[in-house]
Amino acid sequence: MSDVTRALQDAFGTERLRCEAPLRELTTFKVGGPAQWLVETRGSDDVVRALRIAHDAGVPVVLLGGGSNVLVADSGVRALVIRPRGGAIVPVDTGHIRADAAMTINGLVRWTLTHGLAGIEEWAGTPGTVGGAVCGNAHFGGRLISELLSSVRLCTRQGVISEVEVSAMGFGYDRSRVQTTGEVLLSADFIVSPGDPVVLRATARRSLDYRKRTQPLHLPSAGCVFQNPVPEWDVVPQGIPWSAGALVDRAGLKGAALGGARVSPTHGNFIVNEGDATSSDIRGLIEQCRVAVREQFGVELREEIVYLGDFSDVTPDADGATL
Ligand SMILES: Cc1cc2nc3c(=O)[nH]c(=O)nc-3n(C[C@H](O)[C@H](O)[C@H](O)COP(=O)(O)OP(=O)(O)OC[C@H]3O[C@@H](n4cnc5c(N)ncnc54)[C@H](O)[C@@H]3O)c2cc1C
């Protein structure tokens, strides 16, 4: 047994540390290989302890929240995968609540509805956790989740904790500073105000209905694969919507398949796993969409989803799509 395995086992016990642990069921795409080590943490102290062990052993660390915005390589992830679980919400003052990174967004919405607090109800139906949502600055209905925050608690890879104001988080569309610093989100403070539970529930229901109408929720996916183009970086030809899904659609790739992966006929920015997709199928199809959009519209699509593991053996075949 390696030293790092022993240190992790001493800290978390054999039931919470798993070696070569399958990850596919922990992601919404339902694909991908195992984690070299997987630790399910319960609270910030556990996360900090796992980070320190990995740092001392020189082992890379990957955070996994709800697994709803990631594509795990077929070969898995050669790292310590930390999966925060459980989590709590506590009131900070009359206008703020603190949610642990492990808390699901849906759990957070439910809690605010029960407590008659407004601010987060529109996010009902967003898969994943507070950690993943803040890391990628999730968006819904033209708003960014960072707009709902006042501050967050972060931990460095060395295990040093700090309180960070939202203005120092480098938030932008699909962007936050933790994507480059490697810091780990421990908790986030959300701004809330008193609200009528009946009205809040109606708003939450509208969001859920909207998702049911517009997204292929019956098949595994990771939501939108690509970011929408933005005026800051992109030039979209006149008459074409500034939407990655519309670009994929107009490039003729809506409904295209590669192996068990298909560009959803319902939503051009969703790739769905029809049951037996591999991660390489999905990665190959992503590349086909990117090439088609680049060639036809001169727009370079950027991924919204995050790749975990090594994809260097995946050779995209731009001509291989079947309709
Ligand atoms: C059907 C469907 C609909 C979706 N709709 C939307 C939508 O409307 N808007 C939207 O923005 N997204 C949407 N998504 C994508 C996804 O739900 C969000 O991006 C979500 O916020 C990801 O959270 P997660 O916990 O699943 O993160 P994961 O997928 O587990 O991880 C995403 C990234 O965050 C990192 N991460 C996770 N936890 C932490 C942490 N504690 N500290 C630091 N880094 C961390 C991971 O390492 C990874 O890089 C959708 C996905 C699906 C499947």
The ligand as a Gaussian input file, in Angstrom:
#p B3LYP/6-31G(d) Opt

LIG

0 1
 C      -29.868000      18.924000     -17.351000
 C      -28.839000      19.949000     -16.981000
 C      -29.176000      21.301000     -16.967000
 C      -28.221000      22.278000     -16.636000
 N      -28.597000      23.589000     -16.602000
 C      -27.690000      24.542000     -16.294000
 C      -28.043000      25.921000     -16.230000
 O      -29.180000      26.307000     -16.397000
 N      -27.070000      26.822000     -15.957000
 C      -25.778000      26.439000     -15.723000
 O      -24.923000      27.291000     -15.474000
 N      -25.411000      25.139000     -15.744000
 C      -26.321000      24.190000     -16.024000
 N      -25.956000      22.871000     -16.049000
 C      -24.578000      22.505000     -15.753000
 C      -24.346000      22.236000     -14.247000
 O      -25.538000      21.860000     -13.626000
 C      -23.809000      23.456000     -13.548000
 O      -22.642000      23.901000     -14.169000
 C      -23.505000      23.144000     -12.065000
 O      -23.322000      24.348000     -11.393000
 C      -22.302000      22.247000     -11.860000
 O      -22.240000      21.888000     -10.493000
 P      -21.646000      20.483000     -10.019000
 O      -21.647000      20.469000      -8.549000
 O      -22.337000      19.376000     -10.697000
 O      -20.145000      20.625000     -10.541000
 P      -19.245000      19.459000     -11.143000
 O      -19.771000      19.094000     -12.493000
 O      -19.053000      18.368000     -10.177000
 O      -17.882000      20.250000     -11.307000
 C      -17.778000      21.333000     -12.206000
 C      -16.441000      22.047000     -11.954000
 O      -16.471000      22.628000     -10.658000
 C      -15.368000      22.155000      -9.880000
 N      -15.814000      22.078000      -8.495000
 C      -16.846000      21.360000      -7.987000
 N      -16.941000      21.583000      -6.657000
 C      -15.963000      22.457000      -6.325000
 C      -15.539000      23.075000      -5.116000
 N      -16.152000      22.834000      -3.948000
 N      -14.475000      23.924000      -5.157000
 C      -13.839000      24.177000      -6.319000
 N      -14.173000      23.618000      -7.484000
 C      -15.231000      22.773000      -7.494000
 C      -15.017000      20.802000     -10.484000
 O      -13.674000      20.431000     -10.206000
 C      -15.244000      21.081000     -11.958000
 O      -14.139000      21.762000     -12.496000
 C      -26.900000      21.884000     -16.348000
 C      -26.562000      20.523000     -16.336000
 C      -27.511000      19.565000     -16.644000
 C      -27.145000      18.115000     -16.606000

